[in-house]
């Protein structure tokens, strides 16, 4: 972090806090995206067993993203709804 002489102490503190929040948000966002990517791969492969294993964890990680403030409530809800719908289609196709 480059500091400029004459910068107010509170401004430096606010900048430092924003960097810390950014790193925290980035890790949560990355975790959500990785989990969703793994779920999409399982759905694309039509692997119903893998989908059953990944679905609860994926929905949980999306909820964590919402609780941490990284995802908007409606965005999280939309992701969960679409994932559940696609997963159900794969599971139903296997059983049929």
Biopython code that builds the backbone (N, CA, C, O; Angstrom):
import numpy as np
from Bio.PDB.StructureBuilder import StructureBuilder

atoms = [
    (1, "UNK", "N", (0.847, -1.162, 0.000)),
    (1, "UNK", "CA", (0.000, 0.000, 0.000)),
    (1, "UNK", "C", (0.897, 1.230, 0.000)),
    (1, "UNK", "O", (1.691, 1.435, 0.918)),
    (2, "UNK", "N", (0.762, 2.030, -1.022)),
    (2, "UNK", "CA", (1.546, 3.245, -1.120)),
    (2, "UNK", "C", (0.904, 4.323, -0.270)),
    (2, "UNK", "O", (-0.278, 4.630, -0.425)),
    (3, "UNK", "N", (1.679, 4.888, 0.618)),
    (3, "UNK", "CA", (1.145, 5.968, 1.438)),
    (3, "UNK", "C", (1.757, 7.277, 0.981)),
    (3, "UNK", "O", (2.934, 7.339, 0.628)),
    (4, "UNK", "N", (0.971, 8.288, 0.993)),
    (4, "UNK", "CA", (1.426, 9.608, 0.577)),
    (4, "UNK", "C", (1.519, 10.476, 1.818)),
    (4, "UNK", "O", (0.604, 10.525, 2.640)),
    (5, "UNK", "N", (2.642, 11.155, 1.932)),
    (5, "UNK", "CA", (2.807, 12.031, 3.085)),
    (5, "UNK", "C", (1.727, 13.097, 3.044)),
    (5, "UNK", "O", (1.487, 13.724, 2.013)),
    (6, "UNK", "N", (1.102, 13.283, 4.152)),
    (6, "UNK", "CA", (0.027, 14.263, 4.214)),
    (6, "UNK", "C", (-1.348, 13.618, 4.116)),
    (6, "UNK", "O", (-2.365, 14.286, 4.301)),
    (7, "UNK", "N", (-1.382, 12.318, 3.825)),
    (7, "UNK", "CA", (-2.663, 11.625, 3.794)),
    (7, "UNK", "C", (-3.170, 11.496, 5.218)),
    (7, "UNK", "O", (-2.414, 11.175, 6.135)),
    (8, "UNK", "N", (-4.436, 11.745, 5.390)),
    (8, "UNK", "CA", (-5.014, 11.657, 6.726)),
    (8, "UNK", "C", (-4.926, 10.226, 7.253)),
    (8, "UNK", "O", (-5.033, 9.259, 6.499)),
    (9, "UNK", "N", (-4.732, 10.120, 8.547)),
    (9, "UNK", "CA", (-4.601, 8.804, 9.171)),
    (9, "UNK", "C", (-5.855, 7.971, 8.960)),
    (9, "UNK", "O", (-5.764, 6.770, 8.705)),
    (10, "UNK", "N", (-7.020, 8.590, 9.061)),
    (10, "UNK", "CA", (-8.274, 7.868, 8.864)),
    (10, "UNK", "C", (-8.412, 7.374, 7.421)),
    (10, "UNK", "O", (-8.960, 6.297, 7.183)),
    (11, "UNK", "N", (-7.920, 8.151, 6.468)),
    (11, "UNK", "CA", (-7.986, 7.742, 5.063)),
    (11, "UNK", "C", (-7.111, 6.515, 4.837)),
    (11, "UNK", "O", (-7.493, 5.600, 4.107)),
    (12, "UNK", "N", (-5.938, 6.498, 5.462)),
    (12, "UNK", "CA", (-5.059, 5.326, 5.337)),
    (12, "UNK", "C", (-5.708, 4.101, 5.975)),
    (12, "UNK", "O", (-5.640, 2.999, 5.431)),
    (13, "UNK", "N", (-6.343, 4.302, 7.141)),
    (13, "UNK", "CA", (-7.010, 3.205, 7.820)),
    (13, "UNK", "C", (-8.168, 2.689, 6.977)),
    (13, "UNK", "O", (-8.344, 1.477, 6.854)),
    (14, "UNK", "N", (-8.949, 3.568, 6.404)),
    (14, "UNK", "CA", (-10.086, 3.163, 5.578)),
    (14, "UNK", "C", (-9.597, 2.372, 4.358)),
    (14, "UNK", "O", (-10.205, 1.372, 3.976)),
    (15, "UNK", "N", (-8.512, 2.819, 3.761)),
    (15, "UNK", "CA", (-7.950, 2.113, 2.611)),
    (15, "UNK", "C", (-7.484, 0.718, 3.016)),
    (15, "UNK", "O", (-7.727, -0.257, 2.304)),
    (16, "UNK", "N", (-6.818, 0.630, 4.152)),
    (16, "UNK", "CA", (-6.343, -0.660, 4.654)),
    (16, "UNK", "C", (-7.523, -1.600, 4.919)),
    (16, "UNK", "O", (-7.466, -2.780, 4.572)),
    (17, "UNK", "N", (-8.578, -1.086, 5.524)),
    (17, "UNK", "CA", (-9.754, -1.898, 5.789)),
    (17, "UNK", "C", (-10.415, -2.365, 4.497)),
    (17, "UNK", "O", (-10.893, -3.496, 4.415)),
    (18, "UNK", "N", (-10.442, -1.500, 3.495)),
    (18, "UNK", "CA", (-11.067, -1.886, 2.223)),
    (18, "UNK", "C", (-10.273, -3.004, 1.555)),
    (18, "UNK", "O", (-10.859, -3.887, 0.930)),
    (19, "UNK", "N", (-8.954, -2.977, 1.677)),
    (19, "UNK", "CA", (-8.126, -4.046, 1.108)),
    (19, "UNK", "C", (-8.381, -5.367, 1.838)),
    (19, "UNK", "O", (-8.453, -6.422, 1.208)),
    (20, "UNK", "N", (-8.517, -5.306, 3.159)),
    (20, "UNK", "CA", (-8.798, -6.516, 3.938)),
    (20, "UNK", "C", (-10.158, -7.101, 3.557)),
    (20, "UNK", "O", (-10.292, -8.313, 3.386)),
    (21, "UNK", "N", (-11.166, -6.234, 3.423)),
    (21, "UNK", "CA", (-12.496, -6.697, 3.026)),
    (21, "UNK", "C", (-12.472, -7.302, 1.628)),
    (21, "UNK", "O", (-13.123, -8.310, 1.355)),
    (22, "UNK", "N", (-11.710, -6.665, 0.755)),
    (22, "UNK", "CA", (-11.614, -7.146, -0.627)),
    (22, "UNK", "C", (-11.057, -8.558, -0.676)),
    (22, "UNK", "O", (-11.563, -9.396, -1.423)),
    (23, "UNK", "N", (-10.024, -8.833, 0.107)),
    (23, "UNK", "CA", (-9.430, -10.172, 0.133)),
    (23, "UNK", "C", (-10.405, -11.190, 0.723)),
    (23, "UNK", "O", (-10.499, -12.317, 0.236)),
    (24, "UNK", "N", (-11.123, -10.799, 1.760)),
    (24, "UNK", "CA", (-12.090, -11.688, 2.380)),
    (24, "UNK", "C", (-13.218, -12.007, 1.400)),
    (24, "UNK", "O", (-13.614, -13.163, 1.255)),
    (25, "UNK", "N", (-13.730, -10.976, 0.730)),
    (25, "UNK", "CA", (-14.809, -11.172, -0.239)),
    (25, "UNK", "C", (-14.347, -12.019, -1.418)),
    (25, "UNK", "O", (-15.103, -12.846, -1.929)),
    (26, "UNK", "N", (-13.115, -11.813, -1.844)),
    (26, "UNK", "CA", (-12.579, -12.562, -2.982)),
    (26, "UNK", "C", (-12.506, -14.051, -2.663)),
    (26, "UNK", "O", (-12.822, -14.882, -3.514)),
    (27, "UNK", "N", (-12.095, -14.393, -1.449)),
    (27, "UNK", "CA", (-11.988, -15.807, -1.089)),
    (27, "UNK", "C", (-13.367, -16.463, -1.052)),
    (27, "UNK", "O", (-13.526, -17.602, -1.492)),
    (28, "UNK", "N", (-14.358, -15.750, -0.530)),
    (28, "UNK", "CA", (-15.712, -16.305, -0.481)),
    (28, "UNK", "C", (-16.270, -16.464, -1.892)),
    (28, "UNK", "O", (-16.857, -17.496, -2.218)),
    (29, "UNK", "N", (-16.087, -15.445, -2.727)),
    (29, "UNK", "CA", (-16.585, -15.485, -4.103)),
    (29, "UNK", "C", (-15.930, -16.625, -4.884)),
    (29, "UNK", "O", (-16.594, -17.315, -5.658)),
    (30, "UNK", "N", (-14.635, -16.815, -4.679)),
    (30, "UNK", "CA", (-13.907, -17.889, -5.357)),
    (30, "UNK", "C", (-14.445, -19.246, -4.928)),
    (30, "UNK", "O", (-14.624, -20.140, -5.755)),
    (31, "UNK", "N", (-14.701, -19.394, -3.640)),
    (31, "UNK", "CA", (-15.235, -20.660, -3.125)),
    (31, "UNK", "C", (-16.599, -20.974, -3.742)),
    (31, "UNK", "O", (-16.870, -22.114, -4.119)),
    (32, "UNK", "N", (-17.445, -19.960, -3.841)),
    (32, "UNK", "CA", (-18.778, -20.144, -4.436)),
    (32, "UNK", "C", (-18.631, -20.556, -5.901)),
    (32, "UNK", "O", (-19.275, -21.504, -6.352)),
    (33, "UNK", "N", (-17.793, -19.851, -6.632)),
    (33, "UNK", "CA", (-17.641, -20.138, -8.062)),
    (33, "UNK", "C", (-17.061, -21.527, -8.310)),
    (33, "UNK", "O", (-17.510, -22.232, -9.214)),
    (34, "UNK", "N", (-16.074, -21.924, -7.520)),
    (34, "UNK", "CA", (-15.480, -23.257, -7.693)),
    (34, "UNK", "C", (-16.499, -24.359, -7.438)),
    (34, "UNK", "O", (-16.571, -25.340, -8.178)),
    (35, "UNK", "N", (-17.279, -24.185, -6.391)),
    (35, "UNK", "CA", (-18.286, -25.193, -6.047)),
    (35, "UNK", "C", (-19.340, -25.284, -7.145)),
    (35, "UNK", "O", (-19.763, -26.378, -7.520)),
    (36, "UNK", "N", (-19.761, -24.125, -7.660)),
    (36, "UNK", "CA", (-20.760, -24.125, -8.733)),
    (36, "UNK", "C", (-20.192, -24.739, -10.006)),
    (36, "UNK", "O", (-20.901, -25.432, -10.735)),
    (37, "UNK", "N", (-18.926, -24.489, -10.269)),
    (37, "UNK", "CA", (-18.289, -25.064, -11.452)),
    (37, "UNK", "C", (-18.239, -26.590, -11.352)),
    (37, "UNK", "O", (-18.513, -27.286, -12.329)),
    (38, "UNK", "N", (-17.893, -27.104, -10.184)),
    (38, "UNK", "CA", (-17.854, -28.553, -9.974)),
    (38, "UNK", "C", (-19.243, -29.155, -10.165)),
    (38, "UNK", "O", (-19.393, -30.232, -10.742)),
    (39, "UNK", "N", (-20.244, -28.449, -9.676)),
    (39, "UNK", "CA", (-21.624, -28.914, -9.811)),
    (39, "UNK", "C", (-22.044, -28.923, -11.272)),
    (39, "UNK", "O", (-22.679, -29.875, -11.727)),
    (40, "UNK", "N", (-21.700, -27.875, -12.012)),
    (40, "UNK", "CA", (-22.051, -27.814, -13.438)),
    (40, "UNK", "C", (-21.394, -28.929, -14.232)),
    (40, "UNK", "O", (-22.002, -29.486, -15.146)),
    (41, "UNK", "N", (-20.152, -29.258, -13.887)),
    (41, "UNK", "CA", (-19.456, -30.350, -14.574)),
    (41, "UNK", "C", (-20.173, -31.669, -14.322)),
    (41, "UNK", "O", (-20.365, -32.457, -15.248)),
    (42, "UNK", "N", (-20.567, -31.915, -13.081)),
    (42, "UNK", "CA", (-21.278, -33.148, -12.744)),
    (42, "UNK", "C", (-22.617, -33.217, -13.474)),
    (42, "UNK", "O", (-23.020, -34.285, -13.936)),
    (43, "UNK", "N", (-23.298, -32.093, -13.576)),
    (43, "UNK", "CA", (-24.579, -32.048, -14.282)),
    (43, "UNK", "C", (-24.369, -32.296, -15.771)),
    (43, "UNK", "O", (-25.125, -33.043, -16.393)),
    (44, "UNK", "N", (-23.346, -31.673, -16.341)),
    (44, "UNK", "CA", (-23.065, -31.844, -17.773)),
    (44, "UNK", "C", (-22.695, -33.286, -18.098)),
    (44, "UNK", "O", (-23.045, -33.793, -19.164)),
    (45, "UNK", "N", (-21.990, -33.949, -17.184)),
    (45, "UNK", "CA", (-21.605, -35.349, -17.400)),
    (45, "UNK", "C", (-22.777, -36.295, -17.171)),
    (45, "UNK", "O", (-22.732, -37.456, -17.578)),
    (46, "UNK", "N", (-23.824, -35.800, -16.522)),
    (46, "UNK", "CA", (-24.979, -36.643, -16.234)),
    (46, "UNK", "C", (-24.717, -37.627, -15.113)),
    (46, "UNK", "O", (-25.367, -38.670, -15.033)),
    (47, "UNK", "N", (-23.769, -37.304, -14.245)),
    (47, "UNK", "CA", (-23.381, -38.185, -13.143)),
    (47, "UNK", "C", (-24.299, -37.928, -11.939)),
    (47, "UNK", "O", (-24.028, -37.061, -11.109)),
    (48, "UNK", "N", (-25.380, -38.695, -11.866)),
    (48, "UNK", "CA", (-26.398, -38.463, -10.837)),
    (48, "UNK", "C", (-25.851, -38.674, -9.426)),
    (48, "UNK", "O", (-26.216, -37.945, -8.503)),
    (49, "UNK", "N", (-24.981, -39.665, -9.257)),
    (49, "UNK", "CA", (-24.431, -39.926, -7.922)),
    (49, "UNK", "C", (-23.596, -38.744, -7.437)),
    (49, "UNK", "O", (-23.699, -38.325, -6.284)),
    (50, "UNK", "N", (-22.773, -38.219, -8.332)),
    (50, "UNK", "CA", (-21.936, -37.066, -7.986)),
    (50, "UNK", "C", (-22.810, -35.836, -7.717)),
    (50, "UNK", "O", (-22.524, -35.052, -6.812)),
    (51, "UNK", "N", (-23.860, -35.676, -8.497)),
    (51, "UNK", "CA", (-24.770, -34.546, -8.307)),
    (51, "UNK", "C", (-25.419, -34.615, -6.928)),
    (51, "UNK", "O", (-25.532, -33.597, -6.245)),
    (52, "UNK", "N", (-25.845, -35.810, -6.513)),
    (52, "UNK", "CA", (-26.460, -35.976, -5.192)),
    (52, "UNK", "C", (-25.486, -35.607, -4.073)),
    (52, "UNK", "O", (-25.883, -35.050, -3.049)),
    (53, "UNK", "N", (-24.221, -35.921, -4.281)),
    (53, "UNK", "CA", (-23.211, -35.621, -3.258)),
    (53, "UNK", "C", (-22.920, -34.115, -3.221)),
    (53, "UNK", "O", (-22.786, -33.536, -2.143)),
    (54, "UNK", "N", (-22.821, -33.482, -4.396)),
    (54, "UNK", "CA", (-22.420, -32.081, -4.465)),
    (54, "UNK", "C", (-23.539, -31.086, -4.166)),
    (54, "UNK", "O", (-23.268, -29.973, -3.715)),
    (55, "UNK", "N", (-24.788, -31.470, -4.410)),
    (55, "UNK", "CA", (-25.889, -30.506, -4.293)),
    (55, "UNK", "C", (-26.001, -29.854, -2.911)),
    (55, "UNK", "O", (-26.061, -28.627, -2.840)),
    (56, "UNK", "N", (-26.034, -30.604, -1.822)),
    (56, "UNK", "CA", (-26.163, -29.937, -0.512)),
    (56, "UNK", "C", (-25.010, -28.980, -0.218)),
    (56, "UNK", "O", (-25.222, -27.886, 0.305)),
    (57, "UNK", "N", (-23.794, -29.396, -0.555)),
    (57, "UNK", "CA", (-22.633, -28.541, -0.316)),
    (57, "UNK", "C", (-22.679, -27.278, -1.153)),
    (57, "UNK", "O", (-22.321, -26.198, -0.683)),
    (58, "UNK", "N", (-23.120, -27.415, -2.389)),
    (58, "UNK", "CA", (-23.199, -26.251, -3.273)),
    (58, "UNK", "C", (-24.224, -25.246, -2.754)),
    (58, "UNK", "O", (-23.961, -24.044, -2.714)),
    (59, "UNK", "N", (-25.381, -25.742, -2.361)),
    (59, "UNK", "CA", (-26.409, -24.832, -1.842)),
    (59, "UNK", "C", (-25.935, -24.156, -0.562)),
    (59, "UNK", "O", (-26.231, -22.984, -0.330)),
    (60, "UNK", "N", (-25.206, -24.887, 0.263)),
    (60, "UNK", "CA", (-24.679, -24.330, 1.506)),
    (60, "UNK", "C", (-23.652, -23.228, 1.229)),
    (60, "UNK", "O", (-23.668, -22.179, 1.874)),
    (61, "UNK", "N", (-22.763, -23.473, 0.267)),
    (61, "UNK", "CA", (-21.731, -22.484, -0.059)),
    (61, "UNK", "C", (-22.373, -21.219, -0.633)),
    (61, "UNK", "O", (-21.919, -20.110, -0.350)),
    (62, "UNK", "N", (-23.418, -21.381, -1.432)),
    (62, "UNK", "CA", (-24.123, -20.219, -1.970)),
    (62, "UNK", "C", (-24.753, -19.420, -0.828)),
    (62, "UNK", "O", (-24.725, -18.189, -0.837)),
    (63, "UNK", "N", (-25.317, -20.119, 0.148)),
    (63, "UNK", "CA", (-25.893, -19.435, 1.311)),
    (63, "UNK", "C", (-24.823, -18.670, 2.086)),
    (63, "UNK", "O", (-25.073, -17.562, 2.562)),
    (64, "UNK", "N", (-23.648, -19.249, 2.212)),
    (64, "UNK", "CA", (-22.546, -18.569, 2.909)),
    (64, "UNK", "C", (-22.198, -17.286, 2.164)),
    (64, "UNK", "O", (-21.983, -16.245, 2.784)),
    (65, "UNK", "N", (-22.142, -17.358, 0.831)),
    (65, "UNK", "CA", (-21.868, -16.163, 0.030)),
    (65, "UNK", "C", (-22.897, -15.080, 0.273)),
    (65, "UNK", "O", (-22.558, -13.898, 0.323)),
    (66, "UNK", "N", (-24.155, -15.474, 0.425)),
    (66, "UNK", "CA", (-25.202, -14.501, 0.712)),
    (66, "UNK", "C", (-25.044, -13.918, 2.119)),
    (66, "UNK", "O", (-25.139, -12.705, 2.307)),
    (67, "UNK", "N", (-24.801, -14.791, 3.105)),
    (67, "UNK", "CA", (-24.663, -14.319, 4.486)),
    (67, "UNK", "C", (-23.466, -13.389, 4.666)),
    (67, "UNK", "O", (-23.514, -12.452, 5.464)),
    (68, "UNK", "N", (-22.407, -13.649, 3.931)),
    (68, "UNK", "CA", (-21.212, -12.810, 4.043)),
    (68, "UNK", "C", (-21.358, -11.497, 3.274)),
    (68, "UNK", "O", (-20.502, -10.618, 3.381)),
    (69, "UNK", "N", (-22.433, -11.361, 2.504)),
    (69, "UNK", "CA", (-22.661, -10.120, 1.781)),
    (69, "UNK", "C", (-21.976, -10.068, 0.426)),
    (69, "UNK", "O", (-21.912, -9.005, -0.192)),
    (70, "UNK", "N", (-21.467, -11.190, -0.043)),
    (70, "UNK", "CA", (-20.794, -11.227, -1.337)),
    (70, "UNK", "C", (-21.818, -11.360, -2.455)),
    (70, "UNK", "O", (-21.636, -10.803, -3.537)),
    (71, "UNK", "N", (-22.899, -12.099, -2.194)),
    (71, "UNK", "CA", (-23.970, -12.274, -3.172)),
    (71, "UNK", "C", (-25.227, -11.572, -2.669)),
    (71, "UNK", "O", (-25.513, -11.570, -1.471)),
    (72, "UNK", "N", (-25.956, -10.991, -3.578)),
    (72, "UNK", "CA", (-27.259, -10.425, -3.243)),
    (72, "UNK", "C", (-28.223, -11.574, -2.946)),
    (72, "UNK", "O", (-28.070, -12.679, -3.467)),
    (73, "UNK", "N", (-29.210, -11.297, -2.107)),
    (73, "UNK", "CA", (-30.161, -12.336, -1.702)),
    (73, "UNK", "C", (-30.854, -12.970, -2.912)),
    (73, "UNK", "O", (-30.972, -14.193, -2.994)),
    (74, "UNK", "N", (-31.302, -12.147, -3.834)),
    (74, "UNK", "CA", (-32.015, -12.684, -4.997)),
    (74, "UNK", "C", (-31.083, -13.454, -5.922)),
    (74, "UNK", "O", (-31.498, -14.438, -6.534)),
    (75, "UNK", "N", (-29.850, -13.029, -6.033)),
    (75, "UNK", "CA", (-28.872, -13.728, -6.859)),
    (75, "UNK", "C", (-28.609, -15.112, -6.290)),
    (75, "UNK", "O", (-28.579, -16.097, -7.027)),
    (76, "UNK", "N", (-28.419, -15.185, -4.982)),
    (76, "UNK", "CA", (-28.189, -16.470, -4.327)),
    (76, "UNK", "C", (-29.390, -17.384, -4.518)),
    (76, "UNK", "O", (-29.236, -18.575, -4.791)),
    (77, "UNK", "N", (-30.573, -16.831, -4.376)),
    (77, "UNK", "CA", (-31.790, -17.606, -4.540)),
    (77, "UNK", "C", (-31.906, -18.129, -5.969)),
    (77, "UNK", "O", (-32.296, -19.277, -6.187)),
    (78, "UNK", "N", (-31.570, -17.290, -6.930)),
    (78, "UNK", "CA", (-31.628, -17.689, -8.339)),
    (78, "UNK", "C", (-30.631, -18.818, -8.626)),
    (78, "UNK", "O", (-30.972, -19.800, -9.286)),
    (79, "UNK", "N", (-29.409, -18.671, -8.130)),
    (79, "UNK", "CA", (-28.399, -19.719, -8.320)),
    (79, "UNK", "C", (-28.877, -21.050, -7.736)),
    (79, "UNK", "O", (-28.774, -22.099, -8.372)),
    (80, "UNK", "N", (-29.400, -20.982, -6.515)),
    (80, "UNK", "CA", (-29.846, -22.205, -5.847)),
    (80, "UNK", "C", (-30.999, -22.856, -6.600)),
    (80, "UNK", "O", (-31.035, -24.076, -6.758)),
    (81, "UNK", "N", (-31.926, -22.050, -7.057)),
    (81, "UNK", "CA", (-33.084, -22.568, -7.775)),
    (81, "UNK", "C", (-32.662, -23.263, -9.066)),
    (81, "UNK", "O", (-33.127, -24.362, -9.369)),
    (82, "UNK", "N", (-31.792, -22.625, -9.810)),
    (82, "UNK", "CA", (-31.344, -23.206, -11.082)),
    (82, "UNK", "C", (-30.538, -24.481, -10.865)),
    (82, "UNK", "O", (-30.707, -25.465, -11.586)),
    (83, "UNK", "N", (-29.664, -24.454, -9.869)),
    (83, "UNK", "CA", (-28.863, -25.646, -9.577)),
    (83, "UNK", "C", (-29.762, -26.816, -9.176)),
    (83, "UNK", "O", (-29.580, -27.937, -9.652)),
    (84, "UNK", "N", (-30.717, -26.553, -8.310)),
    (84, "UNK", "CA", (-31.608, -27.612, -7.840)),
    (84, "UNK", "C", (-32.442, -28.169, -8.997)),
    (84, "UNK", "O", (-32.648, -29.379, -9.093)),
    (85, "UNK", "N", (-32.909, -27.296, -9.856)),
    (85, "UNK", "CA", (-33.728, -27.718, -10.993)),
    (85, "UNK", "C", (-32.921, -28.603, -11.943)),
    (85, "UNK", "O", (-33.402, -29.648, -12.381)),
    (86, "UNK", "N", (-31.695, -28.182, -12.260)),
    (86, "UNK", "CA", (-30.842, -28.963, -13.159)),
    (86, "UNK", "C", (-30.440, -30.285, -12.525)),
    (86, "UNK", "O", (-30.406, -31.318, -13.194)),
    (87, "UNK", "N", (-30.138, -30.250, -11.234)),
    (87, "UNK", "CA", (-29.757, -31.476, -10.523)),
    (87, "UNK", "C", (-30.920, -32.460, -10.516)),
    (87, "UNK", "O", (-30.734, -33.657, -10.733)),
    (88, "UNK", "N", (-32.104, -31.952, -10.267)),
    (88, "UNK", "CA", (-33.284, -32.823, -10.236)),
    (88, "UNK", "C", (-33.517, -33.473, -11.590)),
    (88, "UNK", "O", (-33.925, -34.632, -11.659)),
    (89, "UNK", "N", (-33.265, -32.744, -12.660)),
    (89, "UNK", "CA", (-33.427, -33.283, -14.013)),
    (89, "UNK", "C", (-32.446, -34.442, -14.254)),
    (89, "UNK", "O", (-32.814, -35.458, -14.844)),
    (90, "UNK", "N", (-31.211, -34.286, -13.799)),
    (90, "UNK", "CA", (-30.200, -35.337, -13.967)),
    (90, "UNK", "C", (-30.574, -36.567, -13.148)),
    (90, "UNK", "O", (-30.466, -37.696, -13.627)),
    (91, "UNK", "N", (-31.009, -36.349, -11.928)),
    (91, "UNK", "CA", (-31.368, -37.467, -11.044)),
    (91, "UNK", "C", (-32.592, -38.193, -11.598)),
    (91, "UNK", "O", (-32.644, -39.423, -11.583)),
    (92, "UNK", "N", (-33.572, -37.440, -12.086)),
    (92, "UNK", "CA", (-34.781, -38.058, -12.644)),
    (92, "UNK", "C", (-34.451, -38.832, -13.906)),
    (92, "UNK", "O", (-35.048, -39.880, -14.154)),
    (93, "UNK", "N", (-33.515, -38.346, -14.711)),
    (93, "UNK", "CA", (-33.141, -39.033, -15.956)),
    (93, "UNK", "C", (-32.476, -40.375, -15.637)),
    (93, "UNK", "O", (-32.652, -41.350, -16.368)),
    (94, "UNK", "N", (-31.714, -40.416, -14.544)),
    (94, "UNK", "CA", (-31.046, -41.659, -14.180)),
    (94, "UNK", "C", (-32.075, -42.702, -13.711)),
    (94, "UNK", "O", (-31.983, -43.881, -14.053)),
    (95, "UNK", "N", (-33.043, -42.244, -12.928)),
    (95, "UNK", "CA", (-34.034, -43.168, -12.362)),
    (95, "UNK", "C", (-35.035, -43.654, -13.413)),
    (95, "UNK", "O", (-35.629, -44.722, -13.266)),
    (96, "UNK", "N", (-35.217, -42.859, -14.476)),
    (96, "UNK", "CA", (-36.198, -43.221, -15.508)),
    (96, "UNK", "C", (-35.663, -44.281, -16.455)),
    (96, "UNK", "O", (-36.364, -44.695, -17.379)),
]
sb = StructureBuilder()
sb.init_structure("model")
sb.init_model(0)
sb.init_chain("A")
sb.init_seg("    ")
for serial, (resi, resn, name, xyz) in enumerate(atoms, 1):
    if name == "N":
        sb.init_residue(resn, " ", resi, " ")
    sb.init_atom(name, np.array(xyz, "f"), 0.0, 1.0, " ", f" {name:<3s}", serial, name[0])
structure = sb.get_structure()
